[in-house]
Amino acid sequence: MNRFAPALLAVGVLWSTGGQALDLEQRRAEAMLQRMCARCHAVSRTGTSPNELAPPFRYLGENKLYDPDFMQRLQNGYSSIHRAMPTARFGRDDAEAVVGYLRAIQEPRKPK
């Protein structure tokens, strides 16, 4: 059993550092969204949007976030039909981080 201990330790270290990397990526994405979008949208797991017409990001819905075109639209410049919403443009790494973060915070919309 002792001969397996180093391998198990290595797996444990890799697993824990992988989880920390994901947390860092999510925090980085949340910080980007706070800077770019929080003036109108609630960008975290809680809170209401400052602009009542702007949906909280936790209610975007899985369909949009798993749409293959969504990440490309973030890279090309995501905008809305709302004139007040500026175009948001992300590099590939940032777009991947943002999509990962948004997927992680999704919850079903609560009925009114």
Secondary structure, 3 states (H helix, E strand, C coil): CHHHHHHHHHHHHHHHHHHHHHHHHHHHHHHHHHHHHCCCCCCCCCCCCCCCCCCCHHHCCHHHHCCHHHHHHHHHCECCCCCCCCCECCCHHHHHHHHHHHHHHCCCCCCC
